[in-house]
């Protein structure tokens, strides 16, 4: 048996979470990037040790992916984008949570909410990284595990795909314009 509980955060609630995130970012600005990433990894480890609810575990997959974006040598985020991801992870470097993680069932709720907000903020970066991972897997299936895959190669491949799609659409539009 499962139970579904949902709630909406209104603008005041979101404002409160944004303020907490701003404070966390200020505090984390003095930390080395490795410490911020280590804190996020520690949160993941703590959740794995506890029997956290499924909705928490689901959201933490996004956190895991953000960490991977930073450490993936094939992806190599440019400095400005890496700083955005680190900035998003700042909340998890704070030792004091809104809801203490030790509270069974609810302790990671604030972390899940923050992850949701951060995922919205980094939506495009996360989607691009997921696309890159799919591309990398496809290349390794085609060329073997030793295939050299890079962000630049993915971007070049993506550019070619978009140009092919553009030409196909143009051709279709041209035919439609003259057949009507």
Buried (B, 14 or more C-beta within 10 A) or exposed (E): EEEEEEEEEEEEEEEEBEEBBEEBBEBBEEBEBEEBBBBBBEBBEBBEEBEBBEBBBEBBEBBEBBBEBBEBEBBEBEEEBBEBBBBBBBBBBBEEBBBEBEEEEBBBBBBBBBBBBBBEBBEEBBEBBEEBBEBBEEBEEEEEEEBEBBBEBBEEBBEEEEEEEEEEEEEEEEEEEEEE
